[in-house]
Amino acid sequence: MDAKITLSFDQSVIEKAKKYAENNNISLSRLTEFLLNKVTNSSYKSLDELPVSEWVHMVSEGEVEYQRNPRTNKELKKEYYGKKTK
């Protein structure tokens, strides 16, 4: 039997979660239920032990910022091999 609850999340997390759910053809409610079911039916002692996807980790830990190296693989390879020959 389904029951309703109210949860509060950062607006950006909600938007990302809705998009993720839509892309995976599942409702946000069922996605949340699935994740909570996985967490509560396992023997994880802390959030750090959970094998969860990145967006769930962002919910628990805060926004993640990735920094990419603007150099191309070709540039990195040239730099690497250039140092090897010196």
C-alpha positions as CSV (number, residue, x, y, z in Angstrom):
1,M,0.0,0.0,0.0
2,D,1.4,3.4,-1.0
3,A,1.6,6.2,1.5
4,K,2.6,9.8,0.9
5,I,5.4,11.7,2.5
6,T,6.9,15.1,2.1
7,L,10.6,15.6,1.4
8,S,12.6,18.7,1.0
9,F,15.6,19.0,-1.4
10,D,17.6,21.7,-3.0
11,Q,15.8,22.9,-6.1
12,S,18.7,22.0,-8.4
13,V,18.8,18.4,-7.0
14,I,15.1,18.1,-7.7
15,E,15.5,19.2,-11.3
16,K,18.4,16.8,-11.9
17,A,16.5,13.9,-10.2
18,K,13.4,14.6,-12.3
19,K,15.4,14.6,-15.5
20,Y,17.2,11.4,-14.5
21,A,13.8,9.7,-13.7
22,E,12.3,10.9,-17.0
23,N,15.3,9.7,-19.0
24,N,14.9,6.3,-17.3
25,N,11.2,6.1,-17.8
26,I,10.4,6.0,-14.1
27,S,8.5,8.3,-11.8
28,L,10.5,10.3,-9.2
29,S,8.4,8.7,-6.5
30,R,9.3,5.2,-7.7
31,L,13.0,6.1,-8.1
32,T,13.1,7.5,-4.6
33,E,11.3,4.4,-3.3
34,F,13.8,2.1,-5.2
35,L,16.8,3.9,-3.7
36,L,15.5,4.0,-0.2
37,N,14.6,0.3,-0.5
38,K,18.1,-0.5,-1.6
39,V,19.6,1.5,1.3
40,T,17.4,0.1,4.1
41,N,17.5,-3.6,2.9
42,S,21.3,-3.7,2.9
43,S,23.9,-3.8,5.6
44,Y,25.6,-0.5,4.8
45,K,26.9,1.2,8.0
46,S,27.3,4.7,6.5
47,L,26.6,6.7,3.3
48,D,30.3,6.3,2.3
49,E,29.7,2.5,1.8
50,L,26.8,3.0,-0.5
51,P,27.5,2.1,-4.2
52,V,25.3,4.9,-5.4
53,S,25.3,6.9,-8.6
54,E,26.8,10.3,-8.7
55,W,23.6,12.3,-8.4
56,V,22.6,10.5,-5.2
57,H,26.1,11.2,-3.8
58,M,25.5,14.9,-4.6
59,V,22.3,14.8,-2.6
60,S,24.1,13.5,0.4
61,E,27.3,15.5,0.2
62,G,26.5,18.7,-1.7
63,E,27.2,19.9,-5.2
64,V,30.2,18.3,-7.0
65,E,32.4,20.3,-9.3
66,Y,34.4,18.6,-12.0
67,Q,37.4,20.3,-13.5
68,R,38.6,19.1,-16.9
69,N,42.0,19.6,-18.3
70,P,41.4,21.8,-21.4
71,R,44.3,20.0,-23.3
72,T,43.4,17.4,-25.8
73,N,44.7,13.8,-25.7
74,K,47.0,14.6,-28.6
75,E,48.5,17.5,-26.6
76,L,48.9,15.4,-23.5
77,K,50.6,12.6,-25.5
78,K,53.0,15.1,-27.1
79,E,53.8,16.5,-23.7
80,Y,54.3,13.1,-22.1
81,Y,56.6,11.7,-24.9
82,G,58.4,15.1,-25.1
83,K,59.4,14.7,-21.5
84,K,60.5,11.1,-22.0
85,T,63.0,12.0,-24.6
86,K,64.7,14.8,-22.7
